[in-house]
Amino acid sequence: MNLVISNTSSRPASAAKNANPGIEILSYAIGDCALGRVLVARSDRGVCAILIGDKDEDLTDDLANRFPEAGLIANEIAVHNDLAKVILFVERPVDGLHLTLDMRGTPFQRRVWEQLRAIPAGKTTTYMELARNVGAQTSPRAVGAACAANPIALAIPCHRVVRSDGDLAGYRWGIERKRELIRKEAMV
């Protein structure tokens, strides 16, 4: 069960963590970008979630579902720089997105996500190519499942994966957002 705290002070998440021993604290903030609303959450180790959507409530519910044991603190000050970088990246992907990440997933998911991070802006790969890069016995379907489980949109660019025929396949945050990201990155 999540503990949701509204906090606009500059008190770091680690201080709040000490006040609640045993509960990990994630600070988050929500802002507007060209793709809709974007939520950025960070732990003491780095950004652990970038979620895209239309409604703040849906984004905070998604965050709570992904991190059910964490305390969630709405803290714009703690996440301000990360959120600003994400919003700027959506507008100008040519600059890249340089964030310290706290990637949480199975070893297989992390291998897929590391391969995704190696795809440069303006380029795409197929699920089949990505599967080959991850391991000889990996199926494109397993790669697709790892992409769907990715909680760090944009910084782990699963939007750069397309079908073998070049068509766009599913995207957790909507096909139109995927199309727009690929279009913007192609101008790099």
Backbone hydrogen bonds, N-H to C=O, Kabsch-Sander energy under -0.5 kcal/mol:
donor,donor_aa,acceptor,acceptor_aa,energy
3,L,70,A,-0.8
4,V,2,N,-0.6
5,I,3,L,-0.6
5,I,72,L,-3.2
7,N,5,I,-0.6
7,N,74,A,-2.4
15,A,12,P,-0.8
16,A,12,P,-1.4
17,K,13,A,-2.4
18,N,14,S,-1.8
19,A,15,A,-1.1
20,N,16,A,-0.9
20,N,17,K,-0.9
23,I,20,N,-2.0
24,E,22,G,-0.6
26,L,71,G,-3.2
27,S,42,R,-2.2
28,Y,73,I,-2.6
29,A,40,V,-1.8
31,G,38,V,-2.4
33,C,36,G,-2.8
36,G,33,C,-1.9
37,R,53,G,-2.9
38,V,31,G,-2.7
39,L,51,L,-2.9
40,V,29,A,-2.5
41,A,49,A,-2.7
42,R,27,S,-2.8
43,S,46,G,-2.8
47,V,100,T,-3.0
48,C,41,A,-2.1
49,A,41,A,-1.5
50,I,151,P,-2.4
51,L,39,L,-2.4
53,G,37,R,-2.4
59,L,55,K,-1.9
60,T,56,D,-2.7
61,D,57,E,-2.3
62,D,58,D,-2.3
63,L,59,L,-2.4
64,A,60,T,-2.4
65,N,61,D,-2.3
66,R,62,D,-2.1
67,F,63,L,-1.8
70,A,67,F,-1.5
71,G,24,E,-3.8
72,L,3,L,-3.0
73,I,26,L,-3.1
73,I,71,G,-0.5
74,A,5,I,-2.2
74,A,72,L,-0.5
75,N,28,Y,-2.4
75,N,73,I,-0.9
79,V,75,N,-1.3
80,H,76,E,-1.2
83,L,79,V,-2.7
84,A,80,H,-2.6
85,K,81,N,-2.1
86,V,82,D,-2.1
87,I,83,L,-2.5
88,L,84,A,-2.4
89,F,85,K,-2.4
90,V,86,V,-2.1
91,E,87,I,-1.6
92,R,88,L,-3.3
95,D,92,R,-1.7
96,G,93,P,-1.6
99,L,97,L,-0.8
101,L,99,L,-0.6
102,D,47,V,-3.0
103,M,101,L,-0.6
105,G,103,M,-0.5
110,R,106,T,-2.6
111,R,107,P,-2.0
112,V,108,F,-2.3
113,W,109,Q,-3.0
114,E,110,R,-2.4
115,Q,111,R,-2.0
116,L,112,V,-2.3
117,R,113,W,-2.1
118,A,114,E,-0.8
118,A,115,Q,-0.7
119,I,116,L,-1.6
123,K,120,P,-1.8
125,T,160,R,-2.4
127,Y,162,V,-1.3
130,L,126,T,-2.5
131,A,127,Y,-2.3
132,R,128,M,-2.2
133,N,129,E,-2.1
134,V,130,L,-1.7
135,G,131,A,-2.1
138,T,135,G,-1.8
143,V,139,S,-1.8
144,G,140,P,-2.4
145,A,141,R,-2.0
146,A,142,A,-2.0
147,C,143,V,-2.4
148,A,144,G,-2.3
149,A,145,A,-1.4
150,N,146,A,-0.5
150,N,147,C,-1.1
153,A,50,I,-2.2
153,A,151,P,-0.6
155,A,153,A,-2.4
156,I,152,I,-2.1
158,C,156,I,-2.3
160,R,157,P,-1.9
161,V,158,C,-1.4
162,V,125,T,-2.9
163,R,167,D,-2.8
166,G,163,R,-2.0
174,G,171,Y,-2.8
178,K,174,G,-1.9
179,R,175,I,-2.8
180,E,176,E,-2.2
181,L,177,R,-2.5
182,I,178,K,-2.5
183,R,179,R,-2.4
184,K,180,E,-2.7
185,E,181,L,-2.6
186,A,182,I,-1.9
187,M,183,R,-0.7
187,M,184,K,-0.9
188,V,185,E,-1.7
